[in-house]
Amino acid sequence: MKNGKTRADVKPGMLVNIVLKKDQRTGILTEGIVKNLLTSAPFHHRGIKVRLDDGQIGRVQEILEED
């Protein structure tokens, strides 16, 4: 399973787990579909920042397999 720290691994339409800004201390993950990528750098040590289809924004913690 990829961890979402490399921009090339994250693409719109993927199912991912992100950590929202408000959940960074607790580490609670939110599952969703990537709408677009907000991080322009090729790598980010805390995860690539994305916007989900439902509008939530957070950093990718893991890329889930789509069934």
Buried (B, 14 or more C-beta within 10 A) or exposed (E): EBEBBBBEBBEEEBBBBBBBEEEEEEEEBBEBBBBEBEBEEEEBEEBBBBBBEEEBEBBBBBBEEEE
